[in-house]
Amino acid sequence: MAIATLAATLLTLCAAAQRAPHVERAVGSIASVAWPYLPGSILPVRVEGFPVPYHVALVGPGALLPGGVYEIPADATAGTALLIAGSPLGLAAKTIDVGNPPSPERDFVAVACYEDGIVFHDGLDFSILGLFATGGAPADAAIDRRGRIATADTQGTTATVTTLDPWSVARVAGVPLGDGVAIDETTGAVFVTDRDIDGHGALTRINADGGVSHVVTGATAEGLAIDERRQIVYVANVNDDSVSAVNALTMEVLRRFHAVARIFSLTLSPDGTRLYGISNQSAGSPFAAPGSAVAIALDRTVPRVVARSAALTFPLGEALDAPRHTLFVTDEALDEIDVLDSRTLRAKHAPLSTCRTPWKPSLDSVDERLYVPCARDDRVDVFDTRTLRRTEHAPFATGGYPLAVTVWHPAPVANRSLQR
C-alpha cells in the first residue's frame, strides 16, 4: 500500500508539472551494484535515462540526505528498501538489498574500490559478501587487530572508521583529499596522507576519540609507513622527491630528506632500519625517465639510498615479504609484478604476469598470499608467496577501480581450522 501510494504521488507530481506537449515519458533506471549494501552505507541516487532535476522518494529503512543521497542506518537489519525517482520526463525505481555486516569470526578480504567503496569478500573463495558504500572515493584501506577498518575519500574531506564487533560506523570530517591510510596498533591512531591541504601535502592523525590534527610534510603527500616501535610515521612527498619523518605522538616533523624522483609508495622493514620507496616514473613518458625501487638506510646520521633496482618501466606499488627477503613491485604499464631481492634490489625471479593496471599490492603474512588489485580490470589477483603461483579462484571480480586490499583474520593461525 505504501509503495502504491508513493508511486501514485510521484506520477501526480510529474503530471502536474509544466512540460512540453507530446513528450513521451522515459523509463529510467537508478544505478546500483548487484550486491547487498552493508549497514551505514551512503550512496548517491544517480538516475540514467532522463536528466535532472527529479524528485526522489524512499520506502524502507534509512533517510534521503540533501543532494539526493541515500543513507542506510548503521544498525539496519537485512532486508530491502525501495528508491523511486520521478520528473516530468521519466520515472525510475530500484530495490536496494541491505545485507548483514561481515562476521568478525571469519576471514575476509576488503577491497578499496575508487568507484564504489569497500567491497567485502569471503576469505576462502573470494565471493562477494557485500559493499560498504562510503559516500566517497577510497584509494586505500587498513584494518587493525581491534577490527577497525579505516579509509578516506581521495576526492573529499571525510574519513570513515568502521568497527566490526559490534558493527558501527564513524565518519570524521576535516581529512581533505586522503590517499594512503595506516593504523598504529600501539596507540590506535589512524594516519592518512593528504595530497593537498591549502597547497601543501600533509599528514592527518585521527585519535581514538575522533580528534583530528594535521602537519605539513611536503608537496603532494601519498604513501606512508609507520615505525610503531619508535613511533615515527614516514610520508612520501611525490612532487618534491622527499620523505618526511613525523613524530606519531606530537605530529612534529623530525626530519625531511631527499629520496628519489616522484617517490610514491613506502614500506618499512620489520626492524625499522630500511625504508623502501618506489619512484613512480614512466619510461614511456615524453621525458623517457624510467622508475625504480630504492632502499634507504635509516640507521645512519643522514638517511641515504643504499640500494637501487634496475630501471623499471612504470612502477607504482610495493609489498615486502621480509622472511623471504623479497620485495614485490607492481608495474602499471606492463601489467607485471617485479620480484626483487630486498637486500640488493636485483631481480630474483621473472616478473609475474597479472591483470590490467596493478596498483597497491598487499602481503598477507598469515595465509602467505600477495594480493594485487588491478584498477582497470575491476579484479584482484592473488599469488602464493611460497610458490609465486596464482592461487585458486584468482583473479576474482570486485568493485569498480580497485586500488588497495586489506585482510582480516579473527584468530591465531593455530585456531584457524576451527573456523573452516
SEDRENSE-590007 format. One record per residue (C-alpha): x, y negated, z; residue in three letters. Coordinates in Angstrom, 3 decimals. Last residue first. Layout:
BEGIN
c1 X&c2 Y&c3 Z&resn ala
...
END
This chain:
BEGIN
c1 36.597&c2 23.632&c3 8.433&resn arg
c1 36.547&c2 21.508&c3 11.547&resn gln
c1 38.053&c2 24.248&c3 13.719&resn leu
c1 40.964&c2 24.599&c3 11.279&resn ser
c1 42.008&c2 21.068&c3 12.237&resn arg
c1 42.958&c2 21.936&c3 15.807&resn asn
c1 46.706&c2 22.439&c3 15.360&resn ala
c1 46.909&c2 19.464&c3 12.963&resn val
c1 45.725&c2 17.083&c3 15.622&resn pro
c1 42.134&c2 15.840&c3 15.319&resn ala
c1 39.992&c2 13.282&c3 13.525&resn pro
c1 41.975&c2 12.873&c3 10.298&resn his
c1 41.043&c2 9.739&c3 8.324&resn trp
c1 42.731&c2 8.736&c3 5.054&resn val
c1 43.365&c2 5.353&c3 3.411&resn thr
c1 43.384&c2 4.580&c3 -0.303&resn val
c1 44.087&c2 1.427&c3 -2.321&resn ala
c1 43.224&c2 -0.341&c3 -5.592&resn leu
c1 40.156&c2 1.348&c3 -7.055&resn pro
c1 38.610&c2 -0.539&c3 -9.998&resn tyr
c1 34.978&c2 0.569&c3 -9.808&resn gly
c1 34.070&c2 3.343&c3 -7.413&resn gly
c1 35.376&c2 6.923&c3 -7.310&resn thr
c1 35.948&c2 9.843&c3 -9.673&resn ala
c1 38.455&c2 12.531&c3 -8.719&resn phe
c1 41.903&c2 13.281&c3 -10.134&resn pro
c1 42.139&c2 15.781&c3 -8.638&resn ala
c1 39.764&c2 18.580&c3 -7.601&resn his
c1 42.690&c2 20.880&c3 -6.678&resn glu
c1 46.012&c2 19.175&c3 -6.087&resn thr
c1 48.379&c2 17.817&c3 -8.734&resn arg
c1 51.895&c2 19.195&c3 -8.416&resn arg
c1 54.813&c2 17.475&c3 -6.705&resn leu
c1 55.489&c2 20.795&c3 -4.912&resn thr
c1 55.911&c2 19.570&c3 -1.326&resn arg
c1 54.295&c2 16.157&c3 -1.866&resn thr
c1 51.089&c2 17.785&c3 -3.152&resn asp
c1 49.650&c2 15.248&c3 -5.559&resn phe
c1 46.305&c2 13.420&c3 -5.680&resn val
c1 44.891&c2 11.156&c3 -8.398&resn asp
c1 42.104&c2 8.691&c3 -7.667&resn val
c1 39.659&c2 7.604&c3 -10.369&resn arg
c1 37.957&c2 4.487&c3 -11.693&resn asp
c1 40.212&c2 4.804&c3 -14.765&resn asp
c1 41.426&c2 1.224&c3 -14.981&resn arg
c1 42.427&c2 0.979&c3 -11.330&resn ala
c1 44.062&c2 4.372&c3 -10.854&resn cys
c1 44.279&c2 5.002&c3 -7.102&resn pro
c1 47.216&c2 7.319&c3 -6.265&resn val
c1 47.016&c2 9.525&c3 -3.165&resn tyr
c1 50.149&c2 11.494&c3 -2.225&resn leu
c1 49.453&c2 14.537&c3 -0.097&resn arg
c1 51.244&c2 16.226&c3 2.757&resn glu
c1 47.998&c2 17.128&c3 4.580&resn asp
c1 49.153&c2 15.390&c3 7.755&resn val
c1 51.668&c2 12.998&c3 6.150&resn ser
c1 49.039&c2 11.391&c3 3.944&resn asp
c1 51.053&c2 9.075&c3 1.702&resn leu
c1 49.499&c2 6.091&c3 -0.015&resn ser
c1 49.816&c2 4.765&c3 -3.556&resn pro
c1 48.961&c2 1.130&c3 -4.419&resn lys
c1 48.012&c2 0.857&c3 -8.118&resn trp
c1 48.131&c2 3.437&c3 -10.919&resn pro
c1 46.986&c2 1.821&c3 -14.173&resn thr
c1 45.494&c2 4.747&c3 -16.081&resn arg
c1 45.698&c2 8.298&c3 -14.729&resn cys
c1 48.877&c2 10.155&c3 -13.772&resn thr
c1 52.103&c2 11.550&c3 -15.217&resn ser
c1 54.713&c2 12.269&c3 -12.575&resn leu
c1 58.165&c2 10.879&c3 -13.353&resn pro
c1 60.965&c2 13.488&c3 -13.612&resn ala
c1 62.576&c2 14.216&c3 -10.270&resn his
c1 65.391&c2 12.788&c3 -8.139&resn lys
c1 65.656&c2 9.379&c3 -9.816&resn ala
c1 68.160&c2 7.167&c3 -8.032&resn arg
c1 67.007&c2 4.928&c3 -5.233&resn leu
c1 70.165&c2 5.857&c3 -3.257&resn thr
c1 68.771&c2 6.827&c3 0.160&resn arg
c1 65.089&c2 6.860&c3 -0.818&resn ser
c1 65.750&c2 9.329&c3 -3.636&resn asp
c1 63.267&c2 8.288&c3 -6.301&resn leu
c1 60.150&c2 9.842&c3 -7.849&resn val
c1 58.642&c2 7.439&c3 -10.391&resn asp
c1 54.871&c2 7.692&c3 -10.718&resn ile
c1 53.502&c2 7.257&c3 -14.221&resn glu
c1 50.766&c2 5.411&c3 -16.076&resn asp
c1 53.474&c2 3.787&c3 -18.246&resn leu
c1 52.392&c2 0.169&c3 -17.768&resn ala
c1 51.165&c2 0.333&c3 -14.155&resn glu
c1 54.268&c2 2.108&c3 -12.885&resn asp
c1 53.743&c2 3.592&c3 -9.408&resn thr
c1 56.752&c2 4.141&c3 -7.141&resn val
c1 57.196&c2 7.173&c3 -4.867&resn phe
c1 60.176&c2 7.010&c3 -2.497&resn leu
c1 61.547&c2 10.338&c3 -1.344&resn thr
c1 63.900&c2 11.160&c3 1.507&resn his
c1 61.944&c2 14.371&c3 2.219&resn arg
c1 61.266&c2 13.501&c3 5.874&resn pro
c1 60.703&c2 9.821&c3 4.912&resn ala
c1 57.993&c2 10.275&c3 2.287&resn asp
c1 57.699&c2 6.583&c3 1.414&resn leu
c1 54.909&c2 5.111&c3 -0.704&resn ala
c1 55.237&c2 2.427&c3 -3.355&resn glu
c1 53.195&c2 0.080&c3 -5.518&resn gly
c1 53.791&c2 -2.055&c3 -8.627&resn leu
c1 56.490&c2 -1.051&c3 -11.094&resn pro
c1 56.342&c2 -2.333&c3 -14.694&resn phe
c1 59.067&c2 -0.740&c3 -16.858&resn thr
c1 61.582&c2 0.255&c3 -14.181&resn leu
c1 65.265&c2 -0.692&c3 -14.471&resn ala
c1 67.486&c2 1.628&c3 -12.425&resn ala
c1 66.900&c2 1.574&c3 -8.702&resn ser
c1 68.589&c2 -0.745&c3 -6.252&resn arg
c1 70.428&c2 -0.030&c3 -2.997&resn ala
c1 71.973&c2 -2.145&c3 -0.245&resn val
c1 69.932&c2 -5.341&c3 -0.629&resn val
c1 70.649&c2 -7.683&c3 2.266&resn arg
c1 69.318&c2 -8.671&c3 5.671&resn pro
c1 71.669&c2 -11.112&c3 7.447&resn val
c1 73.148&c2 -10.018&c3 10.769&resn thr
c1 72.669&c2 -6.459&c3 9.629&resn arg
c1 70.270&c2 -3.734&c3 10.768&resn asp
c1 67.614&c2 -4.859&c3 8.275&resn leu
c1 69.156&c2 -3.221&c3 5.219&resn ala
c1 67.031&c2 -3.875&c3 2.148&resn ile
c1 66.271&c2 -1.055&c3 -0.277&resn ala
c1 65.228&c2 -2.117&c3 -3.764&resn val
c1 62.796&c2 -0.850&c3 -6.394&resn ala
c1 62.953&c2 -2.297&c3 -9.881&resn ser
c1 61.226&c2 -4.445&c3 -12.470&resn gly
c1 62.037&c2 -5.058&c3 -16.094&resn pro
c1 62.502&c2 -8.616&c3 -17.389&resn ala
c1 61.627&c2 -8.838&c3 -21.076&resn ala
c1 60.861&c2 -12.572&c3 -20.665&resn phe
c1 57.875&c2 -12.355&c3 -23.013&resn pro
c1 56.634&c2 -9.455&c3 -20.838&resn ser
c1 57.042&c2 -5.821&c3 -21.890&resn gly
c1 59.865&c2 -5.110&c3 -19.444&resn ala
c1 57.460&c2 -6.168&c3 -16.717&resn ser
c1 58.225&c2 -7.486&c3 -13.252&resn gln
c1 56.721&c2 -6.373&c3 -9.943&resn asn
c1 59.980&c2 -6.122&c3 -7.991&resn ser
c1 59.112&c2 -3.474&c3 -5.411&resn ile
c1 60.444&c2 -3.563&c3 -1.866&resn gly
c1 61.778&c2 -1.008&c3 0.591&resn tyr
c1 62.721&c2 -2.139&c3 4.080&resn leu
c1 65.347&c2 -0.107&c3 5.882&resn arg
c1 66.226&c2 -0.280&c3 9.588&resn thr
c1 62.777&c2 0.142&c3 11.121&resn gly
c1 63.367&c2 3.690&c3 12.350&resn asp
c1 60.358&c2 5.023&c3 10.439&resn pro
c1 61.498&c2 3.339&c3 7.180&resn ser
c1 59.383&c2 0.378&c3 6.109&resn leu
c1 57.213&c2 -0.174&c3 3.044&resn thr
c1 56.709&c2 -3.336&c3 1.017&resn leu
c1 54.941&c2 -4.170&c3 -2.241&resn ser
c1 55.125&c2 -7.329&c3 -4.383&resn phe
c1 58.620&c2 -8.811&c3 -4.633&resn ile
c1 58.495&c2 -11.077&c3 -7.653&resn arg
c1 62.292&c2 -11.348&c3 -8.077&resn ala
c1 64.255&c2 -9.666&c3 -5.294&resn val
c1 64.812&c2 -10.235&c3 -1.567&resn ala
c1 65.728&c2 -13.698&c3 -0.328&resn his
c1 65.313&c2 -14.140&c3 3.418&resn phe
c1 62.850&c2 -15.674&c3 5.833&resn arg
c1 63.395&c2 -15.433&c3 9.549&resn arg
c1 61.545&c2 -15.280&c3 12.840&resn leu
c1 58.289&c2 -16.764&c3 11.526&resn val
c1 56.083&c2 -17.254&c3 14.596&resn glu
c1 52.816&c2 -15.351&c3 14.956&resn met
c1 53.372&c2 -15.020&c3 18.741&resn thr
c1 52.623&c2 -11.296&c3 19.086&resn leu
c1 53.475&c2 -9.934&c3 15.633&resn ala
c1 56.656&c2 -12.005&c3 15.380&resn asn
c1 56.931&c2 -12.643&c3 11.642&resn val
c1 59.693&c2 -11.571&c3 9.240&resn ala
c1 59.275&c2 -13.308&c3 5.885&resn ser
c1 60.384&c2 -11.745&c3 2.603&resn val
c1 61.373&c2 -13.827&c3 -0.415&resn ser
c1 61.089&c2 -13.917&c3 -4.196&resn asp
c1 59.370&c2 -17.351&c3 -4.198&resn asp
c1 56.268&c2 -16.288&c3 -6.093&resn asn
c1 55.770&c2 -12.858&c3 -4.573&resn val
c1 56.128&c2 -13.628&c3 -0.878&resn asn
c1 56.335&c2 -10.150&c3 0.670&resn ala
c1 55.470&c2 -10.143&c3 4.392&resn val
c1 57.245&c2 -8.208&c3 7.163&resn tyr
c1 55.449&c2 -7.939&c3 10.522&resn val
c1 57.603&c2 -7.537&c3 13.623&resn ile
c1 56.515&c2 -5.990&c3 16.917&resn gln
c1 59.876&c2 -4.268&c3 17.514&resn arg
c1 58.451&c2 -0.768&c3 17.914&resn arg
c1 55.451&c2 -1.534&c3 15.733&resn glu
c1 57.527&c2 -2.509&c3 12.699&resn asp
c1 54.644&c2 -3.500&c3 10.433&resn ile
c1 54.713&c2 -3.694&c3 6.622&resn ala
c1 53.194&c2 -6.237&c3 4.251&resn leu
c1 52.455&c2 -6.804&c3 0.569&resn gly
c1 50.932&c2 -9.978&c3 -0.944&resn glu
c1 51.799&c2 -13.501&c3 0.212&resn ala
c1 51.669&c2 -16.071&c3 -2.579&resn thr
c1 54.477&c2 -18.584&c3 -1.856&resn ala
c1 55.951&c2 -18.449&c3 1.632&resn gly
c1 55.046&c2 -17.280&c3 5.141&resn thr
c1 52.516&c2 -19.779&c3 6.513&resn val
c1 51.088&c2 -18.587&c3 9.842&resn val
c1 47.485&c2 -17.852&c3 10.681&resn his
c1 45.370&c2 -17.039&c3 13.749&resn ser
c1 41.967&c2 -15.392&c3 14.135&resn val
c1 40.049&c2 -14.290&c3 17.228&resn gly
c1 37.845&c2 -11.242&c3 16.735&resn gly
c1 38.231&c2 -9.868&c3 20.270&resn asp
c1 40.694&c2 -7.190&c3 19.082&resn ala
c1 42.770&c2 -9.931&c3 17.518&resn asn
c1 42.772&c2 -10.719&c3 13.804&resn ile
c1 46.204&c2 -11.889&c3 12.633&resn arg
c1 46.476&c2 -13.701&c3 9.311&resn thr
c1 49.693&c2 -14.011&c3 7.286&resn leu
c1 50.156&c2 -16.821&c3 4.781&resn ala
c1 50.863&c2 -17.828&c3 1.188&resn gly
c1 50.708&c2 -21.571&c3 0.678&resn his
c1 48.533&c2 -23.997&c3 -1.303&resn gly
c1 45.991&c2 -24.680&c3 1.415&resn asp
c1 45.784&c2 -20.983&c3 2.286&resn ile
c1 46.714&c2 -18.749&c3 -0.639&resn asp
c1 47.506&c2 -15.099&c3 -1.195&resn arg
c1 46.537&c2 -14.288&c3 2.366&resn asp
c1 48.235&c2 -11.241&c3 3.904&resn thr
c1 46.083&c2 -9.478&c3 6.475&resn val
c1 47.039&c2 -8.138&c3 9.904&resn phe
c1 44.624&c2 -6.347&c3 12.233&resn val
c1 45.537&c2 -6.278&c3 15.923&resn ala
c1 45.030&c2 -3.019&c3 17.852&resn gly
c1 48.016&c2 -3.790&c3 20.080&resn thr
c1 50.194&c2 -0.709&c3 19.572&resn thr
c1 48.409&c2 0.753&c3 16.533&resn glu
c1 49.067&c2 -2.427&c3 14.542&resn asp
c1 46.581&c2 -2.350&c3 11.679&resn ile
c1 47.512&c2 -3.158&c3 8.078&resn ala
c1 45.848&c2 -5.016&c3 5.192&resn val
c1 47.353&c2 -6.442&c3 1.997&resn gly
c1 45.299&c2 -8.934&c3 -0.034&resn asp
c1 43.050&c2 -11.443&c3 1.703&resn gly
c1 41.954&c2 -14.508&c3 -0.256&resn leu
c1 40.987&c2 -16.532&c3 2.836&resn pro
c1 40.524&c2 -14.962&c3 6.291&resn val
c1 38.430&c2 -17.530&c3 8.185&resn gly
c1 35.375&c2 -15.424&c3 8.951&resn ala
c1 35.407&c2 -12.014&c3 10.612&resn val
c1 32.678&c2 -9.485&c3 9.892&resn arg
c1 32.084&c2 -6.721&c3 12.415&resn ala
c1 30.323&c2 -3.465&c3 11.532&resn val
c1 29.388&c2 -0.650&c3 13.877&resn ser
c1 29.233&c2 3.144&c3 13.753&resn trp
c1 29.684&c2 4.597&c3 17.229&resn pro
c1 32.159&c2 6.049&c3 16.651&resn asp
c1 33.381&c2 4.961&c3 13.229&resn leu
c1 34.201&c2 1.272&c3 13.693&resn thr
c1 34.110&c2 -1.115&c3 10.730&resn thr
c1 36.261&c2 -4.233&c3 10.508&resn val
c1 35.441&c2 -6.637&c3 7.667&resn thr
c1 37.476&c2 -9.667&c3 6.596&resn ala
c1 35.832&c2 -12.794&c3 5.184&resn thr
c1 37.185&c2 -15.703&c3 3.143&resn thr
c1 36.530&c2 -14.760&c3 -0.464&resn gly
c1 38.168&c2 -13.429&c3 -3.644&resn gln
c1 40.563&c2 -10.906&c3 -2.059&resn thr
c1 37.907&c2 -9.989&c3 0.478&resn asp
c1 39.466&c2 -8.144&c3 3.400&resn ala
c1 39.533&c2 -4.587&c3 4.751&resn thr
c1 39.758&c2 -2.867&c3 8.115&resn ala
c1 38.584&c2 0.601&c3 9.138&resn ile
c1 38.562&c2 1.287&c3 12.877&resn arg
c1 38.650&c2 4.934&c3 13.947&resn gly
c1 40.739&c2 4.433&c3 17.069&resn arg
c1 43.675&c2 6.171&c3 15.369&resn arg
c1 43.814&c2 3.359&c3 12.796&resn asp
c1 42.356&c2 2.846&c3 9.325&resn ile
c1 43.600&c2 0.536&c3 6.582&resn ala
c1 42.073&c2 -0.919&c3 3.421&resn ala
c1 43.318&c2 -2.869&c3 0.406&resn asp
c1 42.116&c2 -4.997&c3 -2.504&resn ala
c1 38.532&c2 -5.463&c3 -1.340&resn pro
c1 36.168&c2 -7.581&c3 -3.461&resn ala
c1 33.311&c2 -8.935&c3 -1.365&resn gly
c1 29.936&c2 -8.057&c3 0.129&resn gly
c1 31.478&c2 -5.152&c3 1.999&resn thr
c1 29.485&c2 -2.456&c3 0.224&resn ala
c1 30.076&c2 0.730&c3 2.212&resn phe
c1 29.509&c2 3.450&c3 -0.334&resn leu
c1 28.569&c2 7.048&c3 0.389&resn gly
c1 29.742&c2 10.610&c3 0.878&resn leu
c1 31.336&c2 11.060&c3 -2.547&resn ile
c1 32.842&c2 14.490&c3 -3.223&resn ser
c1 36.582&c2 14.642&c3 -2.596&resn phe
c1 36.553&c2 18.469&c3 -2.238&resn asp
c1 38.122&c2 18.735&c3 1.213&resn leu
c1 38.391&c2 15.243&c3 2.728&resn gly
c1 34.882&c2 14.236&c3 1.673&resn asp
c1 34.911&c2 10.842&c3 0.006&resn his
c1 33.987&c2 7.372&c3 1.285&resn phe
c1 33.849&c2 4.435&c3 -1.141&resn val
c1 34.802&c2 1.050&c3 0.305&resn ile
c1 33.512&c2 -1.895&c3 -1.730&resn gly
c1 32.073&c2 -2.013&c3 -5.256&resn asp
c1 34.138&c2 -3.914&c3 -7.842&resn glu
c1 37.522&c2 -4.054&c3 -6.090&resn tyr
c1 37.356&c2 -0.472&c3 -4.871&resn cys
c1 39.064&c2 0.310&c3 -1.556&resn ala
c1 38.987&c2 4.109&c3 -1.288&resn val
c1 38.268&c2 5.915&c3 1.992&resn ala
c1 39.203&c2 9.609&c3 2.252&resn val
c1 37.505&c2 11.812&c3 4.809&resn phe
c1 38.333&c2 14.455&c3 7.384&resn asp
c1 35.544&c2 15.439&c3 9.750&resn arg
c1 34.586&c2 14.648&c3 13.350&resn glu
c1 34.200&c2 10.907&c3 12.794&resn pro
c1 31.204&c2 11.744&c3 10.591&resn ser
c1 30.747&c2 9.343&c3 7.704&resn pro
c1 27.823&c2 6.916&c3 8.184&resn pro
c1 24.396&c2 8.220&c3 7.149&resn asn
c1 22.870&c2 7.195&c3 3.852&resn gly
c1 20.558&c2 4.434&c3 2.600&resn val
c1 19.240&c2 5.041&c3 -0.908&resn asp
c1 18.141&c2 1.895&c3 -2.740&resn ile
c1 15.028&c2 2.151&c3 -4.919&resn thr
c1 15.132&c2 -0.409&c3 -7.701&resn lys
c1 12.542&c2 -2.654&c3 -9.319&resn ala
c1 12.588&c2 -5.070&c3 -12.244&resn ala
c1 10.116&c2 -7.562&c3 -13.751&resn leu
c1 10.516&c2 -9.985&c3 -16.589&resn gly
c1 10.369&c2 -13.387&c3 -18.221&resn leu
c1 8.044&c2 -15.302&c3 -15.897&resn pro
c1 10.211&c2 -14.008&c3 -13.042&resn ser
c1 10.406&c2 -10.882&c3 -10.925&resn gly
c1 12.816&c2 -8.888&c3 -8.808&resn ala
c1 11.760&c2 -5.939&c3 -6.653&resn ile
c1 14.033&c2 -4.137&c3 -4.185&resn leu
c1 12.763&c2 -0.975&c3 -2.474&resn leu
c1 14.471&c2 0.559&c3 0.542&resn ala
c1 15.228&c2 4.197&c3 1.264&resn thr
c1 16.088&c2 6.517&c3 4.125&resn gly
c1 18.968&c2 7.403&c3 6.408&resn ala
c1 18.946&c2 5.394&c3 9.620&resn thr
c1 19.830&c2 1.707&c3 9.891&resn ala
c1 22.025&c2 0.588&c3 12.806&resn asp
c1 24.340&c2 -1.577&c3 10.693&resn ala
c1 21.288&c2 -3.169&c3 9.083&resn pro
c1 21.313&c2 -3.209&c3 5.261&resn ile
c1 21.919&c2 -6.671&c3 3.807&resn glu
c1 20.558&c2 -7.682&c3 0.381&resn tyr
c1 21.986&c2 -10.804&c3 -1.259&resn val
c1 19.947&c2 -13.130&c3 -3.461&resn gly
c1 21.825&c2 -16.342&c3 -2.684&resn gly
c1 20.444&c2 -16.716&c3 0.809&resn pro
c1 20.062&c2 -13.377&c3 2.603&resn leu
c1 17.410&c2 -10.743&c3 1.962&resn leu
c1 16.994&c2 -8.558&c3 5.025&resn ala
c1 17.216&c2 -4.954&c3 6.096&resn gly
c1 14.957&c2 -1.959&c3 6.255&resn pro
c1 12.163&c2 -1.376&c3 3.769&resn gly
c1 10.225&c2 -3.342&c3 1.147&resn val
c1 12.164&c2 -6.283&c3 -0.245&resn leu
c1 11.345&c2 -9.197&c3 -2.555&resn ala
c1 13.414&c2 -11.102&c3 -5.112&resn val
c1 12.246&c2 -14.080&c3 -7.190&resn his
c1 13.990&c2 -14.794&c3 -10.461&resn tyr
c1 16.100&c2 -17.630&c3 -11.841&resn pro
c1 17.974&c2 -16.202&c3 -13.586&resn val
c1 18.062&c2 -14.275&c3 -16.836&resn pro
c1 16.328&c2 -11.114&c3 -18.051&resn phe
c1 17.516&c2 -7.577&c3 -18.763&resn gly
c1 20.044&c2 -7.004&c3 -16.004&resn glu
c1 19.326&c2 -8.134&c3 -12.452&resn val
c1 22.036&c2 -8.512&c3 -9.829&resn arg
c1 20.951&c2 -8.354&c3 -6.183&resn val
c1 24.198&c2 -8.906&c3 -4.284&resn pro
c1 25.150&c2 -6.129&c3 -1.882&resn leu
c1 25.912&c2 -6.169&c3 1.818&resn ile
c1 26.370&c2 -2.823&c3 3.542&resn ser
c1 25.913&c2 -2.508&c3 7.299&resn gly
c1 24.547&c2 1.016&c3 7.070&resn pro
c1 26.061&c2 3.015&c3 4.211&resn leu
c1 24.791&c2 2.826&c3 0.645&resn tyr
c1 23.920&c2 6.184&c3 -0.874&resn pro
c1 25.429&c2 6.973&c3 -4.258&resn trp
c1 24.213&c2 6.149&c3 -7.778&resn ala
c1 25.570&c2 2.608&c3 -7.699&resn val
c1 23.431&c2 -0.491&c3 -8.076&resn ser
c1 22.348&c2 -2.992&c3 -10.738&resn ala
c1 18.692&c2 -4.029&c3 -10.727&resn ile
c1 16.966&c2 -3.273&c3 -14.018&resn ser
c1 14.854&c2 -5.336&c3 -16.377&resn gly
c1 11.525&c2 -4.947&c3 -18.136&resn val
c1 11.065&c2 -7.962&c3 -20.367&resn ala
c1 7.753&c2 -9.870&c3 -20.529&resn arg
c1 6.769&c2 -10.697&c3 -24.080&resn glu
c1 6.651&c2 -14.399&c3 -24.929&resn val
c1 3.559&c2 -15.359&c3 -26.978&resn his
c1 3.106&c2 -18.670&c3 -25.143&resn pro
c1 6.012&c2 -20.495&c3 -23.457&resn ala
c1 6.104&c2 -20.257&c3 -19.709&resn arg
c1 4.653&c2 -22.023&c3 -16.647&resn gln
c1 4.464&c2 -19.763&c3 -13.608&resn ala
c1 1.076&c2 -18.368&c3 -12.681&resn ala
c1 1.653&c2 -15.097&c3 -14.491&resn ala
c1 5.016&c2 -14.536&c3 -12.761&resn cys
c1 3.607&c2 -15.361&c3 -9.356&resn leu
c1 0.670&c2 -13.038&c3 -9.922&resn thr
c1 3.018&c2 -10.260&c3 -11.052&resn leu
c1 5.100&c2 -10.783&c3 -7.925&resn leu
c1 2.043&c2 -10.579&c3 -5.692&resn thr
c1 0.825&c2 -7.441&c3 -7.409&resn ala
c1 4.221&c2 -5.798&c3 -6.893&resn ala
c1 4.196&c2 -6.692&c3 -3.219&resn leu
c1 0.664&c2 -5.405&c3 -2.700&resn thr
c1 1.479&c2 -2.137&c3 -4.443&resn ala
c1 4.648&c2 -1.691&c3 -2.393&resn ile
c1 2.838&c2 -2.409&c3 0.889&resn ala
c1 0.000&c2 0.000&c3 0.000&resn met
END
